[in-house]
Amino acid sequence: MSLDVACLDNVGTVHSPVLDIGALKGNPEGHQPWRLFGTATVRSNAAAGQYQISTTCGATELSTEFTVIAPPNR
C-alpha cells in the first residue's frame, strides 16, 4: 500500500500491527517538504479484518483504519 503523510512538524515512526513499513521520504525534487511518501506491505500472516495505522505529527496523533481482505480461494 502507498503511504502519504502531511505534517508541518516532526513525524514519528509509523506503526501498524500487520504491516511492514518502509522509510518515509520527501519528494526528490524538494517540493512540499512537509509531505512524505512511503510504502507498506501486508504481512503474510495477517488475518482478514480491520486494522489501524498511526504515527505522530509533533504532539498530535495521526491514524486511520484500513481493511485486509482474505486471499481468493485457489
mmCIF file of the N, C-alpha and C atoms, coordinates in Angstrom:
data_MODEL
# 
_entry.id   MODEL 
# 
loop_
_atom_site.group_PDB 
_atom_site.id 
_atom_site.type_symbol 
_atom_site.label_atom_id 
_atom_site.label_alt_id 
_atom_site.label_comp_id 
_atom_site.label_asym_id 
_atom_site.label_entity_id 
_atom_site.label_seq_id 
_atom_site.pdbx_PDB_ins_code 
_atom_site.Cartn_x 
_atom_site.Cartn_y 
_atom_site.Cartn_z 
_atom_site.occupancy 
_atom_site.B_iso_or_equiv 
_atom_site.pdbx_formal_charge 
_atom_site.auth_seq_id 
_atom_site.auth_comp_id 
_atom_site.auth_asym_id 
_atom_site.auth_atom_id 
_atom_site.pdbx_PDB_model_num 
ATOM 1   N N  . MET A 1 1  ? 0.838   -1.142  0.000  1.00 0.00 ? 1  MET A N  1 
ATOM 2   C CA . MET A 1 1  ? 0.000   0.000   0.000  1.00 0.00 ? 1  MET A CA 1 
ATOM 3   C C  . MET A 1 1  ? 0.894   1.219   0.000  1.00 0.00 ? 1  MET A C  1 
ATOM 4   N N  . SER A 1 2  ? 0.360   2.338   -0.484 1.00 0.00 ? 2  SER A N  1 
ATOM 5   C CA . SER A 1 2  ? 1.090   3.602   -0.511 1.00 0.00 ? 2  SER A CA 1 
ATOM 6   C C  . SER A 1 2  ? 0.772   4.411   0.735  1.00 0.00 ? 2  SER A C  1 
ATOM 7   N N  . LEU A 1 3  ? 1.782   5.095   1.251  1.00 0.00 ? 3  LEU A N  1 
ATOM 8   C CA . LEU A 1 3  ? 1.608   5.972   2.400  1.00 0.00 ? 3  LEU A CA 1 
ATOM 9   C C  . LEU A 1 3  ? 1.865   7.407   1.962  1.00 0.00 ? 3  LEU A C  1 
ATOM 10  N N  . ASP A 1 4  ? 1.068   8.318   2.462  1.00 0.00 ? 4  ASP A N  1 
ATOM 11  C CA . ASP A 1 4  ? 1.182   9.739   2.143  1.00 0.00 ? 4  ASP A CA 1 
ATOM 12  C C  . ASP A 1 4  ? 0.892   10.495  3.436  1.00 0.00 ? 4  ASP A C  1 
ATOM 13  N N  . VAL A 1 5  ? 1.930   11.080  4.043  1.00 0.00 ? 5  VAL A N  1 
ATOM 14  C CA . VAL A 1 5  ? 1.796   11.745  5.338  1.00 0.00 ? 5  VAL A CA 1 
ATOM 15  C C  . VAL A 1 5  ? 2.138   13.222  5.178  1.00 0.00 ? 5  VAL A C  1 
ATOM 16  N N  . ALA A 1 6  ? 1.213   14.078  5.564  1.00 0.00 ? 6  ALA A N  1 
ATOM 17  C CA . ALA A 1 6  ? 1.448   15.524  5.537  1.00 0.00 ? 6  ALA A CA 1 
ATOM 18  C C  . ALA A 1 6  ? 1.582   16.011  6.973  1.00 0.00 ? 6  ALA A C  1 
ATOM 19  N N  . CYS A 1 7  ? 2.716   16.681  7.265  1.00 0.00 ? 7  CYS A N  1 
ATOM 20  C CA . CYS A 1 7  ? 2.973   17.125  8.636  1.00 0.00 ? 7  CYS A CA 1 
ATOM 21  C C  . CYS A 1 7  ? 3.919   18.316  8.607  1.00 0.00 ? 7  CYS A C  1 
ATOM 22  N N  . LEU A 1 8  ? 3.532   19.385  9.288  1.00 0.00 ? 8  LEU A N  1 
ATOM 23  C CA . LEU A 1 8  ? 4.382   20.572  9.375  1.00 0.00 ? 8  LEU A CA 1 
ATOM 24  C C  . LEU A 1 8  ? 5.322   20.517  10.577 1.00 0.00 ? 8  LEU A C  1 
ATOM 25  N N  . ASP A 1 9  ? 5.352   19.402  11.287 1.00 0.00 ? 9  ASP A N  1 
ATOM 26  C CA . ASP A 1 9  ? 6.184   19.223  12.478 1.00 0.00 ? 9  ASP A CA 1 
ATOM 27  C C  . ASP A 1 9  ? 7.003   17.947  12.287 1.00 0.00 ? 9  ASP A C  1 
ATOM 28  N N  . ASN A 1 10 ? 7.599   17.441  13.333 1.00 0.00 ? 10 ASN A N  1 
ATOM 29  C CA . ASN A 1 10 ? 8.362   16.192  13.252 1.00 0.00 ? 10 ASN A CA 1 
ATOM 30  C C  . ASN A 1 10 ? 7.419   14.997  13.184 1.00 0.00 ? 10 ASN A C  1 
ATOM 31  N N  . VAL A 1 11 ? 7.671   14.122  12.218 1.00 0.00 ? 11 VAL A N  1 
ATOM 32  C CA . VAL A 1 11 ? 6.860   12.912  12.046 1.00 0.00 ? 11 VAL A CA 1 
ATOM 33  C C  . VAL A 1 11 ? 7.500   11.778  12.837 1.00 0.00 ? 11 VAL A C  1 
ATOM 34  N N  . GLY A 1 12 ? 6.676   11.060  13.601 1.00 0.00 ? 12 GLY A N  1 
ATOM 35  C CA . GLY A 1 12 ? 7.158   9.910   14.360 1.00 0.00 ? 12 GLY A CA 1 
ATOM 36  C C  . GLY A 1 12 ? 7.200   8.663   13.495 1.00 0.00 ? 12 GLY A C  1 
ATOM 37  N N  . THR A 1 13 ? 7.563   7.560   14.102 1.00 0.00 ? 13 THR A N  1 
ATOM 38  C CA . THR A 1 13 ? 7.591   6.266   13.424 1.00 0.00 ? 13 THR A CA 1 
ATOM 39  C C  . THR A 1 13 ? 6.163   5.827   13.117 1.00 0.00 ? 13 THR A C  1 
ATOM 40  N N  . VAL A 1 14 ? 5.969   5.279   11.926 1.00 0.00 ? 14 VAL A N  1 
ATOM 41  C CA . VAL A 1 14 ? 4.653   4.779   11.526 1.00 0.00 ? 14 VAL A CA 1 
ATOM 42  C C  . VAL A 1 14 ? 4.503   3.357   12.067 1.00 0.00 ? 14 VAL A C  1 
ATOM 43  N N  . HIS A 1 15 ? 3.344   3.069   12.675 1.00 0.00 ? 15 HIS A N  1 
ATOM 44  C CA . HIS A 1 15 ? 3.102   1.764   13.302 1.00 0.00 ? 15 HIS A CA 1 
ATOM 45  C C  . HIS A 1 15 ? 1.815   1.136   12.783 1.00 0.00 ? 15 HIS A C  1 
ATOM 46  N N  . SER A 1 16 ? 1.842   -0.175  12.624 1.00 0.00 ? 16 SER A N  1 
ATOM 47  C CA . SER A 1 16 ? 0.648   -0.969  12.371 1.00 0.00 ? 16 SER A CA 1 
ATOM 48  C C  . SER A 1 16 ? 0.977   -2.412  12.732 1.00 0.00 ? 16 SER A C  1 
ATOM 49  N N  . PRO A 1 17 ? 0.042   -3.130  13.341 1.00 0.00 ? 17 PRO A N  1 
ATOM 50  C CA . PRO A 1 17 ? 0.345   -4.499  13.771 1.00 0.00 ? 17 PRO A CA 1 
ATOM 51  C C  . PRO A 1 17 ? 0.502   -5.505  12.632 1.00 0.00 ? 17 PRO A C  1 
ATOM 52  N N  . VAL A 1 18 ? 0.059   -5.172  11.425 1.00 0.00 ? 18 VAL A N  1 
ATOM 53  C CA . VAL A 1 18 ? 0.100   -6.157  10.337 1.00 0.00 ? 18 VAL A CA 1 
ATOM 54  C C  . VAL A 1 18 ? 0.865   -5.677  9.111  1.00 0.00 ? 18 VAL A C  1 
ATOM 55  N N  . LEU A 1 19 ? 1.588   -4.564  9.232  1.00 0.00 ? 19 LEU A N  1 
ATOM 56  C CA . LEU A 1 19 ? 2.311   -4.021  8.086  1.00 0.00 ? 19 LEU A CA 1 
ATOM 57  C C  . LEU A 1 19 ? 3.813   -3.998  8.327  1.00 0.00 ? 19 LEU A C  1 
ATOM 58  N N  . ASP A 1 20 ? 4.563   -4.277  7.268  1.00 0.00 ? 20 ASP A N  1 
ATOM 59  C CA . ASP A 1 20 ? 5.994   -3.987  7.235  1.00 0.00 ? 20 ASP A CA 1 
ATOM 60  C C  . ASP A 1 20 ? 6.108   -2.652  6.510  1.00 0.00 ? 20 ASP A C  1 
ATOM 61  N N  . ILE A 1 21 ? 6.608   -1.647  7.208  1.00 0.00 ? 21 ILE A N  1 
ATOM 62  C CA . ILE A 1 21 ? 6.548   -0.269  6.728  1.00 0.00 ? 21 ILE A CA 1 
ATOM 63  C C  . ILE A 1 21 ? 7.942   0.211   6.345  1.00 0.00 ? 21 ILE A C  1 
ATOM 64  N N  . GLY A 1 22 ? 8.060   0.706   5.122  1.00 0.00 ? 22 GLY A N  1 
ATOM 65  C CA . GLY A 1 22 ? 9.322   1.263   4.650  1.00 0.00 ? 22 GLY A CA 1 
ATOM 66  C C  . GLY A 1 22 ? 9.511   2.688   5.147  1.00 0.00 ? 22 GLY A C  1 
ATOM 67  N N  . ALA A 1 23 ? 10.686  3.224   4.904  1.00 0.00 ? 23 ALA A N  1 
ATOM 68  C CA . ALA A 1 23 ? 11.007  4.586   5.327  1.00 0.00 ? 23 ALA A CA 1 
ATOM 69  C C  . ALA A 1 23 ? 10.168  5.602   4.553  1.00 0.00 ? 23 ALA A C  1 
ATOM 70  N N  . LEU A 1 24 ? 9.770   6.657   5.242  1.00 0.00 ? 24 LEU A N  1 
ATOM 71  C CA . LEU A 1 24 ? 9.084   7.765   4.590  1.00 0.00 ? 24 LEU A CA 1 
ATOM 72  C C  . LEU A 1 24 ? 10.133  8.691   3.997  1.00 0.00 ? 24 LEU A C  1 
ATOM 73  N N  . LYS A 1 25 ? 9.859   9.167   2.778  1.00 0.00 ? 25 LYS A N  1 
ATOM 74  C CA . LYS A 1 25 ? 10.807  10.042  2.086  1.00 0.00 ? 25 LYS A CA 1 
ATOM 75  C C  . LYS A 1 25 ? 10.061  11.211  1.480  1.00 0.00 ? 25 LYS A C  1 
ATOM 76  N N  . GLY A 1 26 ? 10.750  12.329  1.405  1.00 0.00 ? 26 GLY A N  1 
ATOM 77  C CA . GLY A 1 26 ? 10.184  13.506  0.768  1.00 0.00 ? 26 GLY A CA 1 
ATOM 78  C C  . GLY A 1 26 ? 10.283  13.425  -0.741 1.00 0.00 ? 26 GLY A C  1 
ATOM 79  N N  . ASN A 1 27 ? 9.665   14.369  -1.401 1.00 0.00 ? 27 ASN A N  1 
ATOM 80  C CA . ASN A 1 27 ? 9.740   14.476  -2.851 1.00 0.00 ? 27 ASN A CA 1 
ATOM 81  C C  . ASN A 1 27 ? 11.198  14.703  -3.243 1.00 0.00 ? 27 ASN A C  1 
ATOM 82  N N  . PRO A 1 28 ? 11.741  13.923  -4.185 1.00 0.00 ? 28 PRO A N  1 
ATOM 83  C CA . PRO A 1 28 ? 13.153  14.069  -4.544 1.00 0.00 ? 28 PRO A CA 1 
ATOM 84  C C  . PRO A 1 28 ? 13.489  15.440  -5.141 1.00 0.00 ? 28 PRO A C  1 
ATOM 85  N N  . GLU A 1 29 ? 12.496  16.152  -5.657 1.00 0.00 ? 29 GLU A N  1 
ATOM 86  C CA . GLU A 1 29 ? 12.731  17.481  -6.224 1.00 0.00 ? 29 GLU A CA 1 
ATOM 87  C C  . GLU A 1 29 ? 12.575  18.576  -5.177 1.00 0.00 ? 29 GLU A C  1 
ATOM 88  N N  . GLY A 1 30 ? 12.252  18.195  -3.940 1.00 0.00 ? 30 GLY A N  1 
ATOM 89  C CA . GLY A 1 30 ? 12.152  19.159  -2.860 1.00 0.00 ? 30 GLY A CA 1 
ATOM 90  C C  . GLY A 1 30 ? 10.811  19.855  -2.733 1.00 0.00 ? 30 GLY A C  1 
ATOM 91  N N  . HIS A 1 31 ? 9.840   19.474  -3.560 1.00 0.00 ? 31 HIS A N  1 
ATOM 92  C CA . HIS A 1 31 ? 8.513   20.079  -3.469 1.00 0.00 ? 31 HIS A CA 1 
ATOM 93  C C  . HIS A 1 31 ? 7.818   19.625  -2.189 1.00 0.00 ? 31 HIS A C  1 
ATOM 94  N N  . GLN A 1 32 ? 7.034   20.492  -1.609 1.00 0.00 ? 32 GLN A N  1 
ATOM 95  C CA . GLN A 1 32 ? 6.242   20.186  -0.412 1.00 0.00 ? 32 GLN A CA 1 
ATOM 96  C C  . GLN A 1 32 ? 7.066   19.394  0.615  1.00 0.00 ? 32 GLN A C  1 
ATOM 97  N N  . PRO A 1 33 ? 8.068   20.016  1.231  1.00 0.00 ? 33 PRO A N  1 
ATOM 98  C CA . PRO A 1 33 ? 8.930   19.287  2.171  1.00 0.00 ? 33 PRO A CA 1 
ATOM 99  C C  . PRO A 1 33 ? 8.202   18.744  3.398  1.00 0.00 ? 33 PRO A C  1 
ATOM 100 N N  . TRP A 1 34 ? 7.000   19.181  3.645  1.00 0.00 ? 34 TRP A N  1 
ATOM 101 C CA . TRP A 1 34 ? 6.188   18.707  4.775  1.00 0.00 ? 34 TRP A CA 1 
ATOM 102 C C  . TRP A 1 34 ? 5.387   17.457  4.422  1.00 0.00 ? 34 TRP A C  1 
ATOM 103 N N  . ARG A 1 35 ? 5.485   17.009  3.182  1.00 0.00 ? 35 ARG A N  1 
ATOM 104 C CA . ARG A 1 35 ? 4.725   15.841  2.727  1.00 0.00 ? 35 ARG A CA 1 
ATOM 105 C C  . ARG A 1 35 ? 5.687   14.691  2.457  1.00 0.00 ? 35 ARG A C  1 
ATOM 106 N N  . LEU A 1 36 ? 5.429   13.547  3.109  1.00 0.00 ? 36 LEU A N  1 
ATOM 107 C CA . LEU A 1 36 ? 6.301   12.383  2.996  1.00 0.00 ? 36 LEU A CA 1 
ATOM 108 C C  . LEU A 1 36 ? 5.547   11.205  2.391  1.00 0.00 ? 36 LEU A C  1 
ATOM 109 N N  . PHE A 1 37 ? 6.286   10.386  1.658  1.00 0.00 ? 37 PHE A N  1 
ATOM 110 C CA . PHE A 1 37 ? 5.700   9.246   0.961  1.00 0.00 ? 37 PHE A CA 1 
ATOM 111 C C  . PHE A 1 37 ? 6.445   7.970   1.342  1.00 0.00 ? 37 PHE A C  1 
ATOM 112 N N  . GLY A 1 38 ? 5.753   6.858   1.290  1.00 0.00 ? 38 GLY A N  1 
ATOM 113 C CA . GLY A 1 38 ? 6.378   5.573   1.569  1.00 0.00 ? 38 GLY A CA 1 
ATOM 114 C C  . GLY A 1 38 ? 5.481   4.440   1.121  1.00 0.00 ? 38 GLY A C  1 
ATOM 115 N N  . THR A 1 39 ? 5.933   3.232   1.391  1.00 0.00 ? 39 THR A N  1 
ATOM 116 C CA . THR A 1 39 ? 5.141   2.048   1.066  1.00 0.00 ? 39 THR A CA 1 
ATOM 117 C C  . THR A 1 39 ? 5.110   1.116   2.272  1.00 0.00 ? 39 THR A C  1 
ATOM 118 N N  . ALA A 1 40 ? 4.103   0.292   2.302  1.00 0.00 ? 40 ALA A N  1 
ATOM 119 C CA . ALA A 1 40 ? 3.958   -0.718  3.347  1.00 0.00 ? 40 ALA A CA 1 
ATOM 120 C C  . ALA A 1 40 ? 3.423   -1.987  2.695  1.00 0.00 ? 40 ALA A C  1 
ATOM 121 N N  . THR A 1 41 ? 3.819   -3.114  3.251  1.00 0.00 ? 41 THR A N  1 
ATOM 122 C CA . THR A 1 41 ? 3.393   -4.414  2.748  1.00 0.00 ? 41 THR A CA 1 
ATOM 123 C C  . THR A 1 41 ? 2.658   -5.159  3.859  1.00 0.00 ? 41 THR A C  1 
ATOM 124 N N  . VAL A 1 42 ? 1.526   -5.729  3.506  1.00 0.00 ? 42 VAL A N  1 
ATOM 125 C CA . VAL A 1 42 ? 0.767   -6.525  4.478  1.00 0.00 ? 42 VAL A CA 1 
ATOM 126 C C  . VAL A 1 42 ? 1.539   -7.815  4.740  1.00 0.00 ? 42 VAL A C  1 
ATOM 127 N N  . ARG A 1 43 ? 1.729   -8.134  6.000  1.00 0.00 ? 43 ARG A N  1 
ATOM 128 C CA . ARG A 1 43 ? 2.442   -9.352  6.374  1.00 0.00 ? 43 ARG A CA 1 
ATOM 129 C C  . ARG A 1 43 ? 1.646   -10.584 5.946  1.00 0.00 ? 43 ARG A C  1 
ATOM 130 N N  . SER A 1 44 ? 2.345   -11.624 5.534  1.00 0.00 ? 44 SER A N  1 
ATOM 131 C CA . SER A 1 44 ? 1.687   -12.826 5.007  1.00 0.00 ? 44 SER A CA 1 
ATOM 132 C C  . SER A 1 44 ? 0.823   -13.532 6.048  1.00 0.00 ? 44 SER A C  1 
ATOM 133 N N  . ASN A 1 45 ? 1.097   -13.328 7.328  1.00 0.00 ? 45 ASN A N  1 
ATOM 134 C CA . ASN A 1 45 ? 0.309   -13.987 8.372  1.00 0.00 ? 45 ASN A CA 1 
ATOM 135 C C  . ASN A 1 45 ? -0.833  -13.112 8.894  1.00 0.00 ? 45 ASN A C  1 
ATOM 136 N N  . ALA A 1 46 ? -1.091  -11.987 8.239  1.00 0.00 ? 46 ALA A N  1 
ATOM 137 C CA . ALA A 1 46 ? -2.162  -11.083 8.687  1.00 0.00 ? 46 ALA A CA 1 
ATOM 138 C C  . ALA A 1 46 ? -3.525  -11.699 8.387  1.00 0.00 ? 46 ALA A C  1 
ATOM 139 N N  . ALA A 1 47 ? -4.368  -11.759 9.386  1.00 0.00 ? 47 ALA A N  1 
ATOM 140 C CA . ALA A 1 47 ? -5.734  -12.252 9.202  1.00 0.00 ? 47 ALA A CA 1 
ATOM 141 C C  . ALA A 1 47 ? -6.586  -11.154 8.578  1.00 0.00 ? 47 ALA A C  1 
ATOM 142 N N  . ALA A 1 48 ? -7.601  -11.561 7.839  1.00 0.00 ? 48 ALA A N  1 
ATOM 143 C CA . ALA A 1 48 ? -8.529  -10.586 7.271  1.00 0.00 ? 48 ALA A CA 1 
ATOM 144 C C  . ALA A 1 48 ? -9.180  -9.809  8.411  1.00 0.00 ? 48 ALA A C  1 
ATOM 145 N N  . GLY A 1 49 ? -9.376  -8.524  8.197  1.00 0.00 ? 49 GLY A N  1 
ATOM 146 C CA . GLY A 1 49 ? -10.014 -7.708  9.227  1.00 0.00 ? 49 GLY A CA 1 
ATOM 147 C C  . GLY A 1 49 ? -9.627  -6.250  9.124  1.00 0.00 ? 49 GLY A C  1 
ATOM 148 N N  . GLN A 1 50 ? -10.108 -5.475  10.067 1.00 0.00 ? 50 GLN A N  1 
ATOM 149 C CA . GLN A 1 50 ? -9.875  -4.035  10.128 1.00 0.00 ? 50 GLN A CA 1 
ATOM 150 C C  . GLN A 1 50 ? -8.684  -3.762  11.052 1.00 0.00 ? 50 GLN A C  1 
ATOM 151 N N  . TYR A 1 51 ? -7.772  -2.898  10.602 1.00 0.00 ? 51 TYR A N  1 
ATOM 152 C CA . TYR A 1 51 ? -6.577  -2.568  11.373 1.00 0.00 ? 51 TYR A CA 1 
ATOM 153 C C  . TYR A 1 51 ? -6.337  -1.066  11.349 1.00 0.00 ? 51 TYR A C  1 
ATOM 154 N N  . GLN A 1 52 ? -5.475  -0.624  12.258 1.00 0.00 ? 52 GLN A N  1 
ATOM 155 C CA . GLN A 1 52 ? -5.133  0.781   12.350 1.00 0.00 ? 52 GLN A CA 1 
ATOM 156 C C  . GLN A 1 52 ? -3.674  0.975   11.948 1.00 0.00 ? 52 GLN A C  1 
ATOM 157 N N  . ILE A 1 53 ? -3.398  2.123   11.333 1.00 0.00 ? 53 ILE A N  1 
ATOM 158 C CA . ILE A 1 53 ? -2.039  2.574   11.073 1.00 0.00 ? 53 ILE A CA 1 
ATOM 159 C C  . ILE A 1 53 ? -1.946  3.956   11.691 1.00 0.00 ? 53 ILE A C  1 
ATOM 160 N N  . SER A 1 54 ? -0.825  4.230   12.372 1.00 0.00 ? 54 SER A N  1 
ATOM 161 C CA . SER A 1 54 ? -0.726  5.507   13.077 1.00 0.00 ? 54 SER A CA 1 
ATOM 162 C C  . SER A 1 54 ? 0.705   6.021   13.110 1.00 0.00 ? 54 SER A C  1 
ATOM 163 N N  . THR A 1 55 ? 0.818   7.310   13.348 1.00 0.00 ? 55 THR A N  1 
ATOM 164 C CA . THR A 1 55 ? 2.090   7.987   13.567 1.00 0.00 ? 55 THR A CA 1 
ATOM 165 C C  . THR A 1 55 ? 1.794   9.238   14.371 1.00 0.00 ? 55 THR A C  1 
ATOM 166 N N  . THR A 1 56 ? 2.809   10.030  14.608 1.00 0.00 ? 56 THR A N  1 
ATOM 167 C CA . THR A 1 56 ? 2.596   11.317  15.257 1.00 0.00 ? 56 THR A CA 1 
ATOM 168 C C  . THR A 1 56 ? 3.137   12.425  14.371 1.00 0.00 ? 56 THR A C  1 
ATOM 169 N N  . CYS A 1 57 ? 2.538   13.588  14.521 1.00 0.00 ? 57 CYS A N  1 
ATOM 170 C CA . CYS A 1 57 ? 2.996   14.820  13.878 1.00 0.00 ? 57 CYS A CA 1 
ATOM 171 C C  . CYS A 1 57 ? 3.171   15.805  15.026 1.00 0.00 ? 57 CYS A C  1 
ATOM 172 N N  . GLY A 1 58 ? 4.412   15.953  15.493 1.00 0.00 ? 58 GLY A N  1 
ATOM 173 C CA . GLY A 1 58 ? 4.624   16.717  16.715 1.00 0.00 ? 58 GLY A CA 1 
ATOM 174 C C  . GLY A 1 58 ? 3.943   15.987  17.860 1.00 0.00 ? 58 GLY A C  1 
ATOM 175 N N  . ALA A 1 59 ? 3.047   16.678  18.570 1.00 0.00 ? 59 ALA A N  1 
ATOM 176 C CA . ALA A 1 59 ? 2.321   16.070  19.693 1.00 0.00 ? 59 ALA A CA 1 
ATOM 177 C C  . ALA A 1 59 ? 0.972   15.492  19.278 1.00 0.00 ? 59 ALA A C  1 
ATOM 178 N N  . THR A 1 60 ? 0.634   15.591  17.996 1.00 0.00 ? 60 THR A N  1 
ATOM 179 C CA . THR A 1 60 ? -0.666  15.138  17.504 1.00 0.00 ? 60 THR A CA 1 
ATOM 180 C C  . THR A 1 60 ? -0.566  13.729  16.931 1.00 0.00 ? 60 THR A C  1 
ATOM 181 N N  . GLU A 1 61 ? -1.478  12.848  17.349 1.00 0.00 ? 61 GLU A N  1 
ATOM 182 C CA . GLU A 1 61 ? -1.510  11.501  16.780 1.00 0.00 ? 61 GLU A CA 1 
ATOM 183 C C  . GLU A 1 61 ? -2.329  11.512  15.498 1.00 0.00 ? 61 GLU A C  1 
ATOM 184 N N  . LEU A 1 62 ? -1.775  10.900  14.467 1.00 0.00 ? 62 LEU A N  1 
ATOM 185 C CA . LEU A 1 62 ? -2.467  10.725  13.190 1.00 0.00 ? 62 LEU A CA 1 
ATOM 186 C C  . LEU A 1 62 ? -2.753  9.240   13.035 1.00 0.00 ? 62 LEU A C  1 
ATOM 187 N N  . SER A 1 63 ? -3.981  8.892   12.698 1.00 0.00 ? 63 SER A N  1 
ATOM 188 C CA . SER A 1 63 ? -4.289  7.479   12.499 1.00 0.00 ? 63 SER A CA 1 
ATOM 189 C C  . SER A 1 63 ? -5.461  7.328   11.545 1.00 0.00 ? 63 SER A C  1 
ATOM 190 N N  . THR A 1 64 ? -5.498  6.179   10.933 1.00 0.00 ? 64 THR A N  1 
ATOM 191 C CA . THR A 1 64 ? -6.617  5.813   10.074 1.00 0.00 ? 64 THR A CA 1 
ATOM 192 C C  . THR A 1 64 ? -6.733  4.297   10.095 1.00 0.00 ? 64 THR A C  1 
ATOM 193 N N  . GLU A 1 65 ? -7.851  3.807   9.611  1.00 0.00 ? 65 GLU A N  1 
ATOM 194 C CA . GLU A 1 65 ? -8.070  2.365   9.548  1.00 0.00 ? 65 GLU A CA 1 
ATOM 195 C C  . GLU A 1 65 ? -8.022  1.896   8.104  1.00 0.00 ? 65 GLU A C  1 
ATOM 196 N N  . PHE A 1 66 ? -7.686  0.634   7.932  1.00 0.00 ? 66 PHE A N  1 
ATOM 197 C CA . PHE A 1 66 ? -7.699  0.007   6.615  1.00 0.00 ? 66 PHE A CA 1 
ATOM 198 C C  . PHE A 1 66 ? -8.157  -1.431  6.801  1.00 0.00 ? 66 PHE A C  1 
ATOM 199 N N  . THR A 1 67 ? -8.544  -2.060  5.711  1.00 0.00 ? 67 THR A N  1 
ATOM 200 C CA . THR A 1 67 ? -9.073  -3.420  5.760  1.00 0.00 ? 67 THR A CA 1 
ATOM 201 C C  . THR A 1 67 ? -8.162  -4.369  4.998  1.00 0.00 ? 67 THR A C  1 
ATOM 202 N N  . VAL A 1 68 ? -7.833  -5.478  5.623  1.00 0.00 ? 68 VAL A N  1 
ATOM 203 C CA . VAL A 1 68 ? -7.125  -6.572  4.967  1.00 0.00 ? 68 VAL A CA 1 
ATOM 204 C C  . VAL A 1 68 ? -8.189  -7.572  4.552  1.00 0.00 ? 68 VAL A C  1 
ATOM 205 N N  . ILE A 1 69 ? -8.204  -7.916  3.272  1.00 0.00 ? 69 ILE A N  1 
ATOM 206 C CA . ILE A 1 69 ? -9.186  -8.884  2.792  1.00 0.00 ? 69 ILE A CA 1 
ATOM 207 C C  . ILE A 1 69 ? -8.526  -10.255 2.646  1.00 0.00 ? 69 ILE A C  1 
ATOM 208 N N  . ALA A 1 70 ? -9.328  -11.286 2.754  1.00 0.00 ? 70 ALA A N  1 
ATOM 209 C CA . ALA A 1 70 ? -8.822  -12.653 2.628  1.00 0.00 ? 70 ALA A CA 1 
ATOM 210 C C  . ALA A 1 70 ? -8.394  -12.904 1.186  1.00 0.00 ? 70 ALA A C  1 
ATOM 211 N N  . PRO A 1 71 ? -7.326  -13.679 0.989  1.00 0.00 ? 71 PRO A N  1 
ATOM 212 C CA . PRO A 1 71 ? -6.921  -14.004 -0.375 1.00 0.00 ? 71 PRO A CA 1 
ATOM 213 C C  . PRO A 1 71 ? -7.978  -14.882 -1.037 1.00 0.00 ? 71 PRO A C  1 
ATOM 214 N N  . PRO A 1 72 ? -8.049  -14.851 -2.369 1.00 0.00 ? 72 PRO A N  1 
ATOM 215 C CA . PRO A 1 72 ? -9.040  -15.690 -3.052 1.00 0.00 ? 72 PRO A CA 1 
ATOM 216 C C  . PRO A 1 72 ? -8.716  -17.173 -2.868 1.00 0.00 ? 72 PRO A C  1 
ATOM 217 N N  . ASN A 1 73 ? -9.742  -17.986 -2.844 1.00 0.00 ? 73 ASN A N  1 
ATOM 218 C CA . ASN A 1 73 ? -9.552  -19.443 -2.755 1.00 0.00 ? 73 ASN A CA 1 
ATOM 219 C C  . ASN A 1 73 ? -8.962  -19.948 -4.053 1.00 0.00 ? 73 ASN A C  1 
ATOM 220 N N  . ARG A 1 74 ? -8.076  -20.900 -3.935 1.00 0.00 ? 74 ARG A N  1 
ATOM 221 C CA . ARG A 1 74 ? -7.455  -21.461 -5.149 1.00 0.00 ? 74 ARG A CA 1 
ATOM 222 C C  . ARG A 1 74 ? -7.834  -22.893 -5.306 1.00 0.00 ? 74 ARG A C  1 
# 
